[in-house]
Amino acid sequence: MLKIYKTITEAAGPLLVVDKVEGVKYEELVEIELQDGTIKRGKVLEAEHGRAVVQVFEDIRGMNLKSSKAKFLGKTMSLGVSGDMVGRIFDGAGKPKDNGPEIVPEKYLDVNGAPINPYARQYPDDFIQTGISTIDGLNTLVRGQKLPIFSGAGLPHSMVAAQIARQAKVITEGAGDSQFSVVFGAMGITFEEAQFFIEEFKKTGALSRATVFINLADDPVIERITLPRIALTAAEYLAFEKGMHVLVILTDMTNYCEALREVSAARREVPGRRGYPGYLYTDLATLYERAGRIKGKEGSITQIPILTMPEDDITHPIPDLSGYITEGQILLSRELHNKGIFPPIDVLPSLSRLKDKGIGEDKTREDHSGVLNQLFAFYARGREVRELALILGESALTDVDQKYLKFADGFENKFVNQGWAEDRTIQQTLDLGWELISILPKGEMKRLKEEHIEKYLPKDISEKQEKQEKQEK
């Protein structure tokens, strides 16, 4: 029998304290009945010595403590899931936000997920094509990977997220577009951003394969903490029970961490670095580690969390801890953005630790690894030459240095820069890479196999280079 308590003694932000409770458990759901009969929901954060701290999911301003009641439901928070969730838009509590009908659940799943036995995990090794050259060509996304995007205030990470959601597809045998789905979770975004995502998904038809969860900046803070768990629960159902390849995009994880810090302060916990709770690393890991593949299951979950670095500081706790947990990062550059380059991805500090597992023969193309390494090497040298030219002037550069400088400019303007609606195949990306590599003489192509140079280097450029080299000799 469920007990109802009239012993709510304290309220602090989204938290309530209920005294003289019995048999209450951690994470247990609670119904709060306000003085006017309105029902709010919450969950137990702490329970000890006959006292429970309840985190309320909705706004409780104006609540009368003496006239309100708390009912402990004896179960944890769950989400009603169904295949009909695809193509729908929900709020941070999992309720329909698109004026559509309520979802008829096929089953209920705990939003905290089920732990995956590490032995049951399957290694990520399938290429996911995003249509963005700097990701596909140089920092490849692999099915089952978690690869965050580190951005900054004012940078176009929303546009990058929308482009990836619209264009992403699995490139592997037996995995067609019909098996691919996107779960998009937005936390603490503005109304304008929400409308941008919704209209973009509807206009391009991406909504037909997407499940969208949106928490606005003026929505309850607690929804920001529950939203990624709800989104990942929906993703796990689609992946491991419906056999779909699911790409989960979560933006903005900084807003999630700020909500976590706000609740931690309300609980009067001892703060960690920069006021964030000491368990921030563990909390983020409970979200990021829900990505992956399971042996014997067709589906998979791939994660792209997006976060804005306060003051563009990559050593800030949020990007710092995210980088430890995830398999690399994609870094957006303010310098490239100021040059008018989109997407402004700085490839040198960016990294995908699993890229070698998703590229090569039978996956992308046999020359992919060589092209990747050569582009990185040429661009790094080109950036050094550019800095040298600022000090000494271009006239002091050698002929080869001049070509490196030309390569760096061409790389940024042609390879990195692409239209927002431009969806490049991996073949187009690699061919463009070869076109840029051909700016340098063959003697500089030290990371490419000779047979790949003969096969893929543009013939007219190759012949022209050979003539120049003979004349120089």
N, C-alpha and C positions, 0 to 999 in steps of 0.2 A: 504493500500500500504506500502511495506517494504521500510524503508529509509536506504541509504548507507551513512556512515560518513567517511570523510577523516581527521578527527580531533583527531587522535591518538597522544597523546602528551607525553606519558611516558611509559617506560617498566621497570619492576623490577622482575627478575626471570620469573615465569610463569604468571605474572600479567601485564595487560595493562590498561591505563587510557584513556578514550575517552571523550572529552569535547563537550559541546553544544548539548547534546542529549535531546530528548523529548519522553515522554510516555514509557520509559524503565522500566521494572519490575524486581524484585528480582528473581533469578534462570532462567531468560530468556536465551535461547540459542543464541549464536552469531557466525557468520561466519567471519573469518579474512582472507582477500585476500592479500597475500604478493606481493612484487614488481614483482616477477616472475610468478604470476598467481596461485601459490599454495594456496589451501584452508585449513585453520586450524579452528578447532571448539573450542568454549569455552562457558562459562556461566557467567551471571552477579552476582557478589558478593555483590556489593553495588551500589545504584543509588540514588543520591540526588543532588539538586541544579544544575541540568543540566550536571552533571558529572557521569560517570559510571566506575566502576572498574570491569574489565573482567578477569576471570581466564581461561587461555588457556590450553586445554587438551594435547597439543603436544608441541614439542620443537620449540622455536621461535628464536633460535640463528641466527644472521645474518640478522634479520629483519630490513628493512628501514622504520622508522616511517612515514616519509613524503609521501612515495609512496604506503603505505598500506591502506586498507579500512576495515571498520567494518560494517557488516550488522546484525541488530537485527531481529531475526526470529519470535518474538511474541509468542513463545511456550517454554515449559520447556523440559528438556532432557527426552527422552523416549526410551524404549527398545522394539524392535520387537520380540515377543515371539511366540513359537510354540512347540508342542510336539516333533518335530524333533530335538530339542536342546539336548535331551538326547543322550549320546554317542558321543558328539562333544566336541572339544577344542576351546576356544575363547581367545582373548587377553583382556587387561584391559578395552578396549572400546566396547567390545561385538562383535568384528569382528572375523570371523573364522580364526583359527591359524593352522588348521590341513590339509590345502590344499583341504578341502572339499568345496562343493557348498555353496553359500550364503543361509541363512535361509529365507524361504518364511513365513513372519509373519502372524499368525492368528489374532493378534491384537497388539496394541502398549500400553505399560503401563508406567506410570511415574516412573522413577527409585527411587524417594523418597518415594514410597509406599503410601498406603492409611491408615490413622489412624484407629485402631481397637477400637470399642466401648468396654470399659472394661466389660460391662454387657454381651457382646456377647462372651467373652472369656470362653472357657471350661477348667476345671482344668486338668492338666496333670496327667494321672494315668495308662499308659500302659508301660510295660517294654520293653526297647530296649537292645538287646543282642549284645555286641561288641566282644565277644569271649575273652576278657581280664579279668582275674579273679579279679584283684584289683579294676576294675571298676564295673563289673557285680555283684560281691559278696559283696563288701564293700561300694562302692560309686556309686550306681546304677543310670544309665541314664534313664530318663523317657521321653516318647514321648510328645513333646511340651515344654521341658525344655531347658534352656540355661546353659551349664556347661563348663566353660573354662578350658584349660590346661595351667598351669603356668610352664614355662620351663626356661632354662638358656643357655647362649652361649656354644655351643659344646655338649649339651645334645641331645639325639636322638628323638626330638619331631617330626621330619619329618617322621621317621619310624613308630612312634606311630600313626600319622595322617593317613599314608598310610594303616596301619593295620586295623584301625577302618573303614576307607572308604571301604576296601575290605571285612570285615567280618560282619559289622553291619546289623542287621535285627530286625524287629518288632516281638515280641513274644506276640501275642494277637489273639483272635478268629476273623477270617475273614480278617486278614491282612497277605497275603502271600508275598513272595519275589517279585512277579511281581508288587506289589503296592509300593515297596520301592525304593527310588531313593536317590542319593547323589549329592549335589551341592558342588563342591570343588573350593574355591577361594584362590589363592596364590598371595601375594603382596610383591614386592621387593625381590624376591628370586633369587638366582644365576642360571645360565644356567644349571649347573650340577644338582642342586636340581630339576629344572623343568624337565630335562630329566629323573631323577630318578622317579618322580611321573608319568610321561607319560608312561614310559616303564613298571612300576609296574602295572599301571591300565590296560595296553594292555595285558601284560603277564598273569595276573590272571583273565582277563575277566571282571574286575570291571568297565571298561570303558563303557560297554554296558548299564549300569544303572546310569552312572555318567554324569554330565554336568560340564566341567572344565573351569575355567577362570584363566589365568596366566598373571601376570605382572612381568617382569624381573627387576633386579636391575638397568640395563641401560635403561629401558623404562622411559617415562616421569613420573615425580613425581606425577603429577595430576591424572594419571591413578590409582594410589594407593588409592586415595580418592574416585574415582568413582567406582572402581572394587567391593568392598563389596556391594554397593547399587545395582549394576547391577546383581550380583550373587543372592542377596536376592529377587530382582524383579523376576528373573527366578524361584526361589524357590517358591515364592508366587503363581505364575501362575500354576506351577506343583501341588502344594498342594491344593489350594483352587478352582481351575478351572478344574484340571485333577484328583482330588481326590487321590493324591499320598501322602505317608508318606515320607517326605523329611528330610534328615540329611544334614545340612549345616556346612562344615568345613572351617574356615577362618584362614589362616596362612600367615604372621605373623602380628598380630595386632600392634606390636611394630613399624613395618615399616610404617603402616598406620598412627599411631600417630606422628611419626617423620615427615612424609609428611605434616601432619596437622600443626605441629609446624613451618615447613619451609615456608608454605604459610602464616601463621600468622605473621611471622617475616617480610616477604615481604610486608605485609599490614601495617606494623609498629603498630601492636596492642600492648597494654600493656600486657606483659607476666604474666602468673600465676606461679604455682609451677614448678621449674626446667625449666622454659622457655616455658612450654606448654601453649596453650591458655586457658583462664579462662573458656571457654565453652567446654572443653574436656569432662567433665562428660555428658553434654547434648548431645554432638555429638555422643559419644559412646552409649548412651541410644537410640538414633534414629536407631542404628543398632541392638543392642541386643534385644530391645523390639519388633522387627519384628518376633521373634519366638513365637510359641504358637499354640493353637487350637481354632477354632471358632465353636460355636454351629450351628448345622445344616449342617456342612461341614465334609466330610469324611476325608479329608487330614489334615496334620499337618506339622509344621516346628520345627525341633529340631536343636539347634545350639551348636557347639563345636568350640568356638574361641580359637586359640592358640597364646600365646604371650611369648616372651623371656624377662625375668626380667633383666634389666641392673645391672651387678655386683651381680646377684642373690638376689637382694633387693626386698623383697615382699612388702615393704612400699613405693616403687617407685609409682608415680602417676598412671601409666598405670595399673599394677595389683591391686593397691589399689582401684581405681575407678571401675575397672571391677568387683572386688569382691562385691562391694556395689550393682551393677546393676543386676548381675547374681545370680543364685541359687546354689552357692557353687564354688568349684574349685578342680581340680586334680593337685597335685604338684609333679613335677619330682625332684628327689634327686640326687645331684652330688655324695654324699657318696655311694649310691647304684650303681650308674653308674660306679664309680671307682672300685667297687667290681666285675664288670662284669655282673651285674644283668640287665635283660631286660624284660619288660619295667621298668625303675627305678622309679616307683611310690611310694612315701612315703605316706602311708595310714593314718598316724596319723594326720598330718595337713590338709589332703585332706577332702573334705566334699561335699556331695550331699544333699541339704536341702529337696529335694522331694523324696528321696529314699524310704521312708516308704509308699509312695503312689503307687509305681510300683512293690512292692514285696509282697510275701505271697501266701496264698492259692488261686488257680485259676489264678495266675499270674506267679509266679516262683515256689515256693514250700512252704508248711506250716511252715517249720523249718527255712526259710531264715532269718527272723528277729532275732531269737535267735542265729543262727550261726554267723551272722554279729556282734552282740553285744559281743558275747563270744570271737571271734577272735580279735576284737579291744582291749578288756580288757586283754587278755592273752599277746598280742604283746606289749601293753603299759607296762605291768609288766615285761615282758622279756627284754625290752630295759633298764628298771631301774636296773634289775639284772645284765645286761651286764656291765653297768657303775660301779656298785658296785664291780664286779669281777675285773675290771681294777685297782681298788684301793686296795682291800683286797686280791685279788687272788681267783681263783676258789675253792681252798681247804677250804676257809672260808665260803662257801655257804652251806646252808642246802640241804637235798635231794630234797625238793620241788623246791627250787631255782635253783638247777641243771636242773630240768625238765623244768622250765621256760626258762632257757638259751637255752636248747635244742630246745624248741618250737620256740623261736625267730629266731634261725639259720635255722630251718626247714621251718618256715614261709617265710623267705626271699628267700631261695634256691629252695623251691618247689611251694609255692603259688604265690609269687610275680614274681619270675623268670619263664618265659615260652618262648618257641621258637617264633621267629618272624612270622613264618608261622603256629603256633599252634592256632587253633580256638576251644576254650573250650566251651562246652555248659554250661548252668547254673547248670544243674544236676552234671556235672563233677566238676565244681567249688565247689559246696556245699559238694559233697562227699569228695573232697580233704580237705575241711575245717574240716570235721568230723575226717578224718584221723589224722590231726594235733592236733585237740582238744583232741584226745584220748591219747596224750603224757602225759597229766596231769591227776591226779586222779579225780574220780567222785566228791569228796568233793570240788574241786575247780570250778566245772561247775555250778556256781551260776546264770548264765543268760540263762540257758536252761531249758525247761520244761521236767519233768520226762518222759512223754510219748514220747517226741522226742528223749531223750537219749536212751530209750528202743528200739525205732524203727530204728534210724539211726546210732547209735554208732556201729562201726564194732564189730561183735559178738565175734570173737576170742580175740580181744583186751579187750573187756568188761569182758569176763570170766577170763582172765589173771589178770586184775586189781582187781576183786573181791577176787581171791585167795591171791594176795599180801596183800590186806587190812585185810583179816582174819588172815594171818600170823603175821602181825604187831600188831594186837589186842592181 
